[in-house]
Amino acid sequence: MPHVTADDGIKLAYQVDDFSDPWLPDDPLLLLHAAIGSTKRWYSMVPALSRHHRIIRMDLRGHGASDVPDPSSPFSLARLAKDTLTLMDELGLGKVHILGNSAGGYVGQRLAIDNPERVKSLVLYGSTPGLTRSQVSTWVPHMGAIGIRPFLAETISDRFPVDAVDPRFVEWFLDEAAKNDLPFIQRFVGHMSTVDMMEEIRAIRCPVMMIAPGAEPVGHASTYEDMKVRIPDNELVYYDGARHNICDYLPDRCAADTLAFLQRRFPRG
């Protein structure tokens, strides 16, 4: 995978997919994955999305093919947002649509708050303004004690209905997640459990679509109602009965809703 280098020397891996009509104006869509994920987790949504937009997928620092930072280096949500701007600048992207899944959506929200001139729209899947209203802080010691794969295997029904997906998908999901660096993932998740942007999201000025899992086990589904009254221009859609990882197990529905939102708000002909 190609990469860009952040100002602290960390190499950030990314991938570009574009099968859109070449005569239409370029309308890039940046995908930001969830914690303990990577660009690979978008595999099932990219075919539909890339038919209409230039898709840029980025491995957040410490995930996938990107470098793992030194434990002593500074880390924050703002650092992740800065990494994203580095990639955008490298690719000459002035303003982009952002699709953020879970923690990737936190990065998108941070960008829309601090750099509104760079964010054209925001599509959030299972992504609240942080995890202070959740039980996620308890994940860190447990994950450290038993490892990433066993931890996710124990809690897999929070992520998708196991009896409704291919068992081979579950094994692939667990194997891919386990490739990430455990100490960094603990640091990443621990930090996200302290993030609360609920009042700051009032500053978001771009159109926002929020897709909320109706049976959200990571935090509280009611949080999306709190977001709705704060973000000036938003659409809120519930997937009734859905678990947290909707982009992973409902990819066709997620891609279709994303494209419909973008076409409705930013028609390209």
Beta strands, then each sheet from edge to edge (+ up, - down):
strand 1: 3-5
strand 2: 11-17
strand 3: 29-32
strand 4: 55-58
strand 5: 96-101
strand 6: 119-125
strand 7: 208-213
strand 8: 234-239
sheet 1: 1+ 2- 4+ 3+ 5+ 6+ 7+ 8+
end
